[in-house]
Amino acid sequence: MQFPKTCLITAVFGVWSFFTPAIVSAQDNFVALAQVSGSDARVVDRGDGATLSLTLSQPVPYRIFTLTDPLRMVIDFAEVDWTGFNPISFDQATAVTAVRVGGFRPGWSRMVMDLSDPIAVTSAQMLRTDEGATLHISLDPVSDADFSERSGVPETAQFALAGDPVELGPVARAPIGTGPLRVVLDPGHGGIDPGAVRDGLHEADLMLSFAQELRDVLVRAGGFEVVLTRDDDSFVPLESRISIARAVAADVFISLHADAISEGHAEGATVYTLAERASDEASVKLAERHDRADLLAGIDLSDQDDVIAAVLLDMARTETVPRTDRLAEALVSRLQKSIEMHKRPRMEAGFSVLKSADVPSILLELGFLSSPKDRANLVDVAWRQATAQAIHDALVTWVDEERAVAVKTRQ
């Protein structure tokens, strides 16, 4: 079996076929660097080809592509710790003449294998193990012409985002209502990006605290498995936040924010869903401020959406958009019963963090740090508890609705 050129060049882009119903401890597995097990890492001969096996302490997004002059195979990973990795003991394959590893841009690591003969990926998958995850790659010989045709640097510097088309199989996700709901909570900002700041309050800190409290409410209630995109004051790029949701086969992605406006007055919570056109000019500026954080970290989002990718993502969203709308409506309905909402509680904007094609994704502005009333609410324990409980109730309502829709669709 040979892969098409697009699969070799745009790579495996995070093949998440290793998932089982069990979710790993989110904070340990998706924030800290993945550790490489040097003792279990090998690339060995297999007939005329080779097999690569690399054990990691946790699954990470990755991509594979080949280059000519000289012949090389490149594997990029979300950043890993190569301590203990020995290229000499790793390389036991005739087709591989040398191996180099290291970082190549902030947040990402690279393995380069020099090749004696042209070989191509025939299968690749990352499988869940008790120790973390193991990347398995099968390599088979191809002709010089075939290798040259398939080789090249990926057109985009971005790694896989949730919703990228992957030829190697879908994410393993159980139907809604058949098991615990997998929720990814995304505390906005963090690290070099504190978010909005007013009266000594940092949006990044407030959202992390609220996300942790909401996680506790959901876990104690039962029926939920919760992952945080960050569990400390660290910077997580937008692409990584979405990749985490896809990596854990999330049913729901909720990004938490409490922004501030420099002009006018805004107060109360707002539920945002993705749209090409924002509900108003304020939403446009809000989305621009959120996305600018990644530019500050040296991550260019400008080449993220080409025409072909946009078409494919739009097709994938055909099913996801109605489910996201029902989730947004459930959140607005429940939150309105517990806290004060914005005068327009349901809005739309082009937030990059919402661009997952296969995971219903919501951005929840809990309030505005530019509002004294909202600031007081955000630090009030009783208000936060009521808000967390309302979100829990909304998710329960949404699951019931999704189950009913699924039953009706099958009839």
Secondary structure, DSSP 8 states (H G I E B T S, - for coil): ----HHHHHS------TT--S----HHHHHTS-EEB-GGG-EEEEETTEEEEEEEESS---EEEEEETTTTEEEEEEE-EE-TT--HHHHEE-TTEEEEEEEEEETTEEEEEEEESS-EEEEEEEEEE-SSSEEEEEEEEE--HHHHHHH----S-S----TT---TT-------TTSS-EEEEEEE--BTTB---EETTEEHHHHHHHHHHHHHHHHHHHSSEEEEES-SSS----HHHHHHHHHHTT-SEEEEEE----SSS---SEEEEEE-SS-SSHHHHHHHHHHHHHHHHTT---TTS--HHHHHHHHHHHHHHHHHHHHHHHHHHHHHHTTS-EEEEEEEEE--GGG--SSS-EEEEE---TTSHHHHHHHT-HHHHHHHHHHHHHHHHHHHHHHHHHHHHHH-
